[in-house]
Amino acid sequence: MKLHFEGRVSDLMPGIQSLLDEVQVDLSEAGIPVQVEASEGDLEVGLEDSRAYIRYGKKHQFFRGLGLLIQHSRTSDQFHIQEKQQFDDIGPMFDLSRNAVLTVDSFKLMLNKMALMGMNTVMLYMEDTYEIEGEPYFGYMRGRYTHEELKEIDDYADQFGIEAFPSIQTLAHLEEFLKWEPVRHYKDTKGALLVGSEQTNSLIERMIDAASAPFRSKKIHIGMDEAEELGRGKYLDKNGYDTRFNIMISHLDKVLEVVRSRGLKPMMWSDMFLKLASGNGEDYYNKETSIPEEMARRIPKDVDMVYWDYNHIEAEDYEKLIANHRPLGCNLVFAGAVWIFNTFGVNYGLSLNATDVALQVCKKEGIREVYATMWGDDGNEGNPFAALLGLQLYAEHAYSEQPPTQAQLAERVKFCTGIDMETFLQLKDLDEIPGQEPNNAKQSNPSKFLLYQDVLLGLFDKQIEGLEVANHYANLEQSIHARRDPNAELDYLFEMPEKLSAVLKRKSEIGIALKRAYDEKDIDTLRTIAKNVLPEISKSVQELRAAHRTQWLRMFKPFGWEVIDIRYGGIITRLDTASLRIIDYVEERIPKIEELEQERLVYSTTNRSNNKGVGWCSYYYRMATPNVFFHVLNPF
């Protein structure tokens, strides 16, 4: 396809040039004439009598319009599209702190997709993955971005009218920095800063300066979520007891003093204030929470509050929780999620349903700024590119009063990413196995715990006992393979899920079979498992590791991969030990296998017996072993 732009396009041309390969378009004097015009806000795109037009209000809208023009020109020679943007700001938040730090090139590829979708903002969540002068341990060996790298990302985003800005932590969630002994003077508890000290105040000034300097935007997210430890460590020793609210407000005032002096526009997570108002100090989602007048009075009003909610699927839940925030008196921002956290897949069943409901409520309630978070908890086995279908849903909501139809969403995601919607949706089936609640609404993650659990210990065997899990993964492996398109730019995303399914079709139920054979003293079956089945599993794990490594090194900086490498190594070596012990038993060199003598228990109360799915586990080390993996003598 060839296009010829007419009108004032000089400011748009760098972005257009960056997308030409993406959309398979050439610029030519002989191309379809495209009249580019400014409008009062609505986006209008059309083609009539072999002439096209794009009328846009803001720069980012032009690039959505360009995508719509090319998409619809492929199937129609006459059309008119008019859209009104429903949110002032819409975009993703990328977690760049849980080991998986996107390379600059990967970030640019993601920005290309976002531009075609029509998104206009992106939040970079960086706990310690940016450089601070004079703090060599901040982000040490963690793949931190340089000032130049962040500026390159910002420059690239700006050509599409996308506003990039930093999301940092100025209170808690700083475990990866505070673990270093040379910086212990900043530490209150394991993850919280020692607030009130001059050294901490100086650090925060330098944090804010370093994080904001590479960006054009005046926005900055200052974090402050999940600070339950606040004031309970060295702070208590030095200052005596004070309420968490008093400590937090005092610290917030200090942080905002710095932010204001730099002319920045701050936002923060809202949860600590709602938790402190809930009565028990812990319940963020208590619909009966009432903000006391004294608390509301003391909270600064020039900081936006970000209400985060990732799993409600009823409109009344969002409406009530938004109402709970109103007495804070601050501008309210919403953050939902595309569930890539703590899984190898994407929980699209929950993500898409929660997003549809949440964003419709946001439109009704007048919330003008919305983000899609993609957290990478516990090492980040997943990746944000797998979440593009979820981001597409956010984008389509942003340009329509009503939720998009499934057909509209499918057409748009195919154009913007090159991948069919149904291909993306297969990623949910890595966790949406037999026994789950509908749409995996209870957030089970068997793709992770069934891979990492030890075959001799079988910690999760009771969770899946009696289910056709192996058959599920065998079918999924075939389904993923059948839907792959080697010509698609992002086809490589599905190599690792295909290999994972190949592992889990063998490994998911092997612990159950092993325990049964041992209890029944079925020596032939035990010998077959030891000599044939476990080595086959080991080989498939090695193939999975290779596929995962290729994906990681193509997408992320190398720092953090060593964690996943070690986890795969643990699976392989434990399979080897299991084979050894079984052979020793069947050849009567040992009288019993003590691990298989143990009764199997359910892993947790999150299970099928109480309609909570097949289970959830947040940490690798709890999946791999019930024994001491690491021990912190003093968490403070």
C-alpha positions in Angstrom: 0.0 0.0 0.0 1.2 3.5 -0.9 0.2 6.8 0.8 0.8 10.4 0.1 0.2 12.8 3.0 -1.1 16.3 2.4 -1.3 19.1 5.0 0.9 19.9 8.0 2.6 16.7 8.7 6.2 17.7 9.4 5.8 17.1 13.2 4.2 13.7 12.4 6.7 12.5 9.9 9.2 11.0 12.4 6.5 8.8 13.9 5.1 7.9 10.4 8.6 6.8 9.3 9.0 4.6 12.4 5.7 2.8 11.6 6.1 2.2 7.9 7.6 -1.3 8.2 5.1 -2.1 11.0 2.1 -1.4 8.8 3.7 -2.4 5.5 3.2 1.0 3.8 5.4 3.0 1.5 5.3 6.8 1.0 4.9 7.8 -2.6 3.7 10.8 -4.7 1.6 8.2 -6.6 0.1 6.9 -3.4 -3.5 7.4 -2.1 -3.8 11.1 -1.1 -4.3 11.5 2.6 -5.5 15.0 3.8 -4.3 15.6 7.3 -6.2 18.2 9.3 -6.6 19.5 12.8 -10.0 19.0 14.5 -11.8 20.1 17.7 -11.1 16.9 19.4 -12.9 14.0 17.7 -10.9 11.7 15.5 -12.3 11.3 12.0 -10.9 8.9 9.4 -12.3 8.1 6.0 -11.8 7.1 2.4 -14.0 8.4 -0.5 -13.4 8.6 -4.2 -9.8 7.3 -3.8 -9.0 10.1 -1.4 -8.5 9.7 2.3 -8.5 12.0 5.3 -7.4 11.9 9.0 -8.8 14.7 11.2 -7.4 14.6 14.7 -7.3 16.7 17.9 -4.1 15.5 19.5 -1.0 14.0 18.1 -1.5 10.5 19.4 -4.9 10.4 17.8 -3.3 10.8 14.4 -1.4 7.5 14.7 -4.6 5.6 15.8 -6.2 7.2 12.8 -3.4 6.1 10.5 -3.9 2.6 11.8 -7.6 2.7 11.2 -7.1 4.1 7.7 -4.8 1.3 6.7 -6.8 -1.4 8.4 -10.1 -0.5 6.8 -8.6 0.3 3.4 -7.6 -3.3 3.1 -11.2 -4.4 3.0 -13.2 -1.3 1.8 -12.8 1.5 -0.7 -15.2 3.8 1.1 -15.8 4.4 4.8 -16.0 7.0 7.5 -15.1 6.5 11.1 -15.6 9.0 13.9 -14.4 8.4 17.5 -14.5 10.5 20.7 -11.8 9.8 23.2 -13.3 8.8 26.6 -10.2 9.3 28.8 -7.7 12.1 28.8 -4.9 9.6 29.4 -4.8 5.9 28.7 -1.8 3.6 28.6 0.1 0.8 30.3 2.4 0.6 33.3 5.4 -1.6 32.7 7.0 -3.3 35.7 10.7 -2.9 35.1 11.7 -3.9 38.7 11.0 -7.6 39.0 14.1 -8.7 37.0 12.7 -8.3 33.5 13.9 -4.9 32.3 12.9 -4.3 28.7 15.7 -3.4 26.3 15.4 0.0 24.6 14.7 -1.8 21.3 11.9 -3.9 22.9 10.4 -0.8 24.4 10.4 0.9 21.0 8.5 -2.1 19.5 6.0 -1.9 22.3 5.6 1.9 21.6 4.9 1.1 18.0 2.0 -1.1 19.0 0.7 1.5 21.5 0.8 4.2 18.8 -1.4 2.2 16.5 -3.8 1.5 19.3 -4.1 5.2 20.1 -2.6 5.2 23.6 -1.0 8.4 24.8 0.8 7.6 28.0 3.2 5.0 29.5 4.3 4.6 33.1 7.7 3.1 33.8 7.7 1.4 37.2 11.3 1.5 38.4 12.0 0.7 42.1 15.8 0.7 41.7 16.3 0.3 38.0 17.5 3.8 37.2 20.8 5.5 38.0 21.4 7.8 40.9 24.7 9.6 41.0 26.6 8.8 44.2 24.5 5.6 44.8 26.4 2.7 43.1 24.3 0.1 44.9 21.0 1.5 43.6 20.1 -1.0 40.9 23.5 -2.7 41.1 23.5 -5.7 38.8 19.8 -5.3 38.2 19.8 -4.0 34.6 19.1 -0.4 35.6 18.5 2.1 32.9 21.0 4.9 32.2 19.8 8.5 31.8 20.6 8.2 28.1 18.5 5.0 27.7 15.5 6.6 29.4 15.8 9.8 27.3 15.9 7.6 24.2 12.7 5.9 25.2 11.1 9.3 26.0 12.2 10.7 22.6 10.8 7.8 20.8 7.5 7.9 22.6 7.2 11.6 22.0 7.2 11.3 18.3 3.8 9.5 18.6 2.4 11.9 21.2 2.9 9.4 24.0 3.8 10.8 27.3 6.3 8.7 29.2 6.9 9.3 32.9 8.6 7.5 35.9 6.9 5.6 38.6 9.2 5.2 41.6 9.1 4.3 45.2 9.8 6.9 47.9 8.8 4.9 50.9 8.5 1.1 50.6 9.1 -1.7 48.1 12.8 -1.0 48.1 14.0 -4.4 49.3 16.4 -4.8 46.3 18.2 -1.6 47.2 18.0 -1.9 51.0 19.4 -5.4 51.0 22.9 -4.1 50.5 24.9 -3.6 53.7 26.7 -0.4 52.6 23.3 1.4 52.5 21.9 0.2 55.8 21.7 3.8 57.0 18.7 4.3 54.8 16.8 1.3 56.1 13.9 1.2 58.6 12.6 -2.3 57.7 13.4 -4.9 55.0 11.7 -2.8 52.3 10.9 0.6 53.9 13.1 3.7 54.1 14.0 5.2 57.5 11.8 8.2 57.2 12.7 11.5 58.9 16.5 11.1 58.7 18.5 13.7 56.8 20.2 11.0 54.8 16.9 9.6 53.6 15.6 13.1 52.7 18.7 13.7 50.6 18.3 10.3 48.9 14.7 11.1 48.0 15.7 14.4 46.5 18.3 12.6 44.3 15.7 9.8 43.5 13.2 12.4 42.2 15.9 14.3 40.3 17.4 11.3 38.6 14.0 9.7 37.8 12.4 12.8 36.3 15.4 14.3 34.5 15.3 12.1 31.3 11.6 12.8 30.7 9.7 15.7 29.1 6.7 15.0 31.3 6.1 16.8 34.6 4.3 13.7 35.9 5.9 11.5 38.5 4.4 8.6 40.5 5.9 8.6 44.0 4.6 5.1 45.0 4.0 4.8 48.8 1.9 1.6 48.5 1.8 -1.4 50.8 4.0 0.3 53.4 2.6 -1.8 56.3 6.1 -2.1 57.9 6.4 1.6 58.2 7.8 2.8 61.5 8.2 -0.6 63.0 11.9 -1.1 62.6 14.8 1.3 63.2 12.4 4.2 63.2 10.7 2.8 66.3 14.1 2.3 68.0 15.1 5.9 67.3 11.9 7.8 67.7 9.5 5.7 69.7 6.0 4.8 68.7 3.9 6.9 66.4 0.9 6.0 64.3 1.6 4.9 60.7 -0.7 7.7 59.5 1.2 10.4 61.3 4.5 9.0 60.0 3.2 8.6 56.5 1.8 12.1 56.3 5.0 13.7 57.6 7.0 11.8 55.0 4.5 12.6 52.2 4.8 16.3 53.1 8.6 16.0 52.7 8.4 14.2 49.4 5.8 16.7 48.0 8.0 19.6 49.1 10.7 18.2 46.8 8.3 17.5 44.0 6.7 20.9 44.2 10.0 22.7 44.1 10.8 20.9 40.8 7.5 21.9 39.2 6.4 18.2 39.0 2.9 16.8 39.1 2.7 13.9 41.6 0.5 10.9 41.9 0.6 8.1 44.5 -1.1 4.7 45.2 -4.1 5.2 47.5 -4.1 2.0 49.4 -2.4 3.0 52.6 -4.9 5.7 53.4 -7.9 3.3 52.7 -6.2 0.6 54.7 -5.6 2.9 57.7 -9.2 4.0 57.5 -10.5 0.5 57.4 -10.2 -0.2 61.1 -7.8 -3.1 60.9 -5.2 -1.2 58.9 -5.1 -3.9 56.2 -8.3 -4.1 54.2 -8.0 -1.9 51.0 -11.2 -3.3 49.5 -13.5 -3.0 52.5 -16.6 -1.5 50.9 -17.7 -0.1 54.3 -14.6 2.0 54.8 -15.2 5.6 55.7 -12.5 8.2 55.5 -12.5 10.1 58.8 -12.7 13.9 58.4 -9.5 14.4 60.3 -7.6 12.1 58.0 -9.1 13.7 54.9 -8.2 17.2 56.2 -4.5 16.3 56.6 -4.0 14.6 53.2 -2.5 17.0 50.7 -4.8 17.8 47.8 -2.2 18.4 45.1 -1.3 14.7 44.7 -3.4 12.5 42.5 -4.6 9.3 44.2 -4.3 6.1 42.1 -7.0 3.6 43.0 -5.7 0.1 41.9 -8.1 -2.7 41.5 -7.3 -5.9 39.5 -9.9 -8.5 40.2 -13.4 -7.2 40.8 -16.0 -8.1 38.1 -19.1 -6.4 39.5 -19.8 -2.8 38.7 -21.2 -2.1 42.2 -17.8 -3.1 43.7 -16.0 -0.4 41.6 -18.7 2.2 42.3 -18.5 1.7 46.0 -14.7 1.7 46.2 -14.5 4.8 44.0 -17.0 6.4 46.4 -14.8 5.5 49.3 -12.0 7.5 47.7 -14.0 10.7 47.1 -13.6 12.1 50.7 -9.8 12.1 50.2 -10.4 15.2 48.1 -7.8 14.4 45.5 -8.1 13.9 41.8 -8.7 10.1 41.3 -6.8 8.0 38.8 -7.6 4.3 38.0 -5.2 1.5 37.6 -6.4 -1.9 36.4 -4.4 -4.8 35.2 -3.6 -7.3 32.6 -2.7 -10.4 34.7 0.7 -11.5 33.7 2.0 -11.6 37.2 3.0 -14.9 38.9 2.3 -17.0 35.8 3.8 -18.1 32.6 0.6 -17.2 30.8 -1.9 -14.4 30.9 -5.1 -14.7 32.9 -7.3 -13.2 30.2 -10.5 -14.7 31.6 -10.2 -12.4 34.6 -8.4 -9.5 33.0 -10.8 -9.0 30.1 -13.9 -9.3 32.2 -12.6 -7.0 35.0 -11.4 -4.5 32.4 -14.8 -4.3 30.7 -16.6 -3.6 33.9 -14.0 -1.3 35.5 -13.6 1.0 32.5 -17.3 1.4 32.0 -17.6 2.5 35.6 -14.7 4.9 35.2 -16.5 6.5 32.2 -19.7 6.8 34.3 -17.8 8.2 37.3 -15.8 10.8 35.3 -12.4 9.3 35.9 -10.2 10.7 33.2 -6.9 8.9 33.6 -6.6 5.1 33.3 -3.6 2.7 33.4 -3.2 -1.0 32.7 -0.6 -2.4 35.1 1.4 -5.5 34.2 3.2 -6.6 37.3 6.1 -9.1 37.2 5.9 -10.5 40.7 8.4 -13.2 41.8 10.8 -13.1 39.0 8.6 -12.3 36.0 8.3 -15.6 34.0 5.7 -13.8 31.9 6.1 -10.8 29.6 4.2 -7.7 28.5 4.0 -8.5 24.8 1.8 -11.5 25.7 -0.6 -8.9 27.3 -1.2 -7.0 24.1 -4.7 -8.2 23.7 -5.5 -6.8 27.1 -3.9 -3.5 26.2 -6.0 -3.5 23.0 -9.1 -3.7 25.1 -8.1 -0.7 27.1 -7.4 1.2 23.9 -10.8 0.4 22.3 -12.6 1.4 25.5 -10.8 4.7 25.3 -12.4 5.6 22.0 -16.0 4.3 22.5 -18.8 5.0 25.0 -19.7 1.3 24.9 -17.4 -1.7 25.3 -16.1 -3.0 22.0 -17.7 -6.1 20.5 -15.6 -9.3 20.4 -15.4 -8.9 16.6 -14.2 -5.3 16.8 -11.5 -6.3 19.4 -10.4 -9.2 17.3 -10.0 -7.1 14.1 -8.1 -4.4 15.9 -5.7 -6.6 17.8 -4.9 -8.6 14.6 -4.1 -5.3 12.8 -2.1 -3.7 15.6 -0.1 -6.8 16.6 -0.3 -9.3 13.7 -1.6 -12.0 16.1 -5.2 -13.4 16.1 -7.2 -12.8 19.3 -7.8 -16.6 19.7 -4.1 -17.1 19.6 -3.6 -14.7 22.5 -6.5 -16.3 24.4 -4.8 -19.6 24.4 -2.3 -18.2 26.9 -5.1 -18.2 29.6 -5.3 -22.0 29.2 -1.9 -22.4 30.8 -3.7 -21.7 34.0 -7.4 -22.2 33.2 -7.2 -26.0 33.6 -10.0 -28.4 34.7 -11.2 -27.6 38.2 -10.8 -23.8 37.9 -13.6 -21.4 38.7 -15.1 -19.8 35.5 -12.6 -17.5 33.8 -10.1 -18.3 36.5 -11.7 -15.6 38.6 -9.9 -16.8 41.7 -6.5 -16.3 40.1 -5.0 -19.8 40.2 -1.5 -20.2 38.7 -0.9 -24.0 38.1 1.4 -23.2 35.1 3.9 -22.1 37.6 3.4 -24.3 40.6 3.1 -27.5 38.6 6.3 -26.8 36.8 8.3 -25.9 39.9 6.9 -28.4 42.4 9.2 -31.3 43.3 8.0 -34.7 41.9 9.0 -36.6 45.1 7.3 -34.1 47.5 4.2 -33.4 45.5 3.1 -30.3 47.4 0.3 -29.5 44.9 -0.7 -33.0 44.0 -3.9 -32.9 46.2 -4.9 -29.7 44.5 -5.3 -31.4 41.1 -6.0 -35.0 42.1 -8.7 -36.5 39.9 -8.5 -33.9 37.2 -7.6 -34.5 33.6 -4.7 -32.0 33.8 -2.2 -34.0 31.7 -4.7 -34.3 28.8 -5.5 -30.6 29.1 -1.8 -29.7 28.5 -1.4 -32.2 25.7 -4.3 -30.7 23.9 -3.1 -27.2 24.6 0.4 -28.0 23.2 -1.3 -29.1 19.9 -3.6 -26.1 19.8 -0.8 -23.6 20.3 1.3 -25.2 17.6 -1.6 -25.3 15.2 -2.4 -21.6 15.6 1.2 -20.3 15.2 2.1 -18.2 12.2 5.8 -18.2 11.4 5.4 -15.0 9.3 4.1 -13.0 12.2 6.6 -10.7 13.9 5.4 -11.8 17.4 5.1 -15.5 16.7 8.1 -16.2 18.8 6.0 -15.3 21.9 4.3 -18.7 21.6 7.4 -21.0 21.5 7.8 -20.9 25.2 4.1 -21.6 26.1 4.1 -24.5 23.6 7.2 -26.0 25.2 5.7 -25.4 28.7 2.6 -27.3 27.7 4.9 -30.2 26.4 6.5 -30.3 29.9 3.3 -30.2 31.9 1.5 -32.9 29.8 4.2 -35.2 31.3 5.0 -33.6 34.7 1.7 -32.2 36.0 0.3 -35.6 37.2 3.6 -37.6 37.5 3.8 -37.1 41.3 0.3 -38.6 41.7 1.3 -41.6 39.6 4.5 -42.0 41.4 2.9 -41.9 44.8 0.2 -44.4 43.7 2.8 -46.8 42.3 4.9 -46.6 45.5 1.9 -47.2 47.8 0.8 -50.2 45.7 4.5 -51.5 45.5 4.2 -51.5 41.7 7.9 -52.0 41.1 7.6 -52.2 37.3 5.9 -48.8 37.1 8.4 -47.2 39.5 11.2 -48.5 37.3 9.6 -47.2 34.2 9.1 -43.8 35.8 12.7 -43.6 37.0 14.3 -44.8 33.8 12.0 -43.4 31.1 9.5 -40.9 32.2 11.6 -38.6 34.5 14.4 -38.4 31.9 11.9 -37.5 29.2 10.5 -34.8 31.5 14.1 -33.5 32.1 14.7 -33.4 28.4 11.5 -31.4 27.8 12.4 -29.0 30.6 15.7 -28.3 28.9 13.9 -27.6 25.7 11.6 -25.2 27.6 14.5 -23.5 29.2 16.2 -22.9 25.8 13.0 -21.4 24.4 12.4 -19.3 27.4 16.0 -18.0 27.4 15.8 -17.1 23.7 12.6 -15.1 24.4 14.1 -13.4 27.4 17.3 -12.3 25.7 15.4 -11.0 22.8 13.1 -8.9 25.0 14.8 -8.1 28.2 18.3 -7.1 29.5 20.2 -10.2 30.7 20.1 -9.3 34.4 17.5 -11.4 36.1 17.6 -14.3 33.7 20.0 -16.0 36.1 17.1 -16.4 38.6 15.0 -18.3 36.0 18.1 -20.3 34.9 18.6 -21.4 38.5 14.9 -22.4 38.8 15.2 -24.6 35.7 18.4 -26.0 37.0 16.6 -26.9 40.2 13.9 -28.8 38.3 16.4 -30.8 36.3 18.6 -31.7 39.2 15.7 -32.8 41.4 14.4 -35.0 38.6 17.8 -36.6 38.5 17.7 -37.2 42.2 14.2 -38.6 42.1 15.3 -41.1 39.4 18.3 -42.1 41.6 16.2 -42.6 44.7 13.5 -44.6 42.9 16.2 -46.9 41.3 17.9 -47.4 44.6 14.5 -48.4 46.1 13.5 -50.8 43.3 16.9 -52.4 43.3 16.6 -52.8 47.1 19.6 -50.6 48.0 17.4 -48.6 50.3 14.4 -50.0 52.3 12.0 -47.1 51.5 11.6 -43.7 49.9 10.9 -41.4 52.8 9.4 -38.6 50.7 6.8 -41.0 49.3 5.9 -42.4 52.7 4.4 -39.0 53.6 0.7 -38.4 53.3 -0.2 -35.8 50.7 -2.2 -32.8 52.0 -3.9 -29.9 50.2 -1.5 -27.0 49.8 -3.8 -24.4 51.1 -7.5 -23.5 51.8 -7.5 -22.0 48.3 -8.8 -25.1 46.6 -11.7 -26.7 44.8 -13.5 -27.7 48.0 -14.4 -24.1 48.7 -14.8 -22.9 45.1 -11.5 -21.2 44.9 -10.0 -23.0 42.0 -7.0 -25.3 42.0 -4.8 -23.1 44.1 -2.4 -20.1 44.1 1.1 -19.7 45.3 3.0 -16.4 45.2 6.6 -17.5 45.6 8.8 -20.0 43.8 10.6 -21.1 46.9 7.3 -22.1 48.4 6.4 -24.1 45.3 9.7 -25.9 45.2 10.1 -27.0 48.8 8.4 -26.8 52.3 11.9 -26.6 53.8 14.1 -23.7 54.7 15.1 -22.0 51.4 16.4 -18.8 52.9 16.1 -17.4 56.4 16.0 -13.8 57.5 17.0 -13.5 61.1 16.0 -9.9 61.3 13.5 -8.7 58.7 14.0 -5.1 59.9 
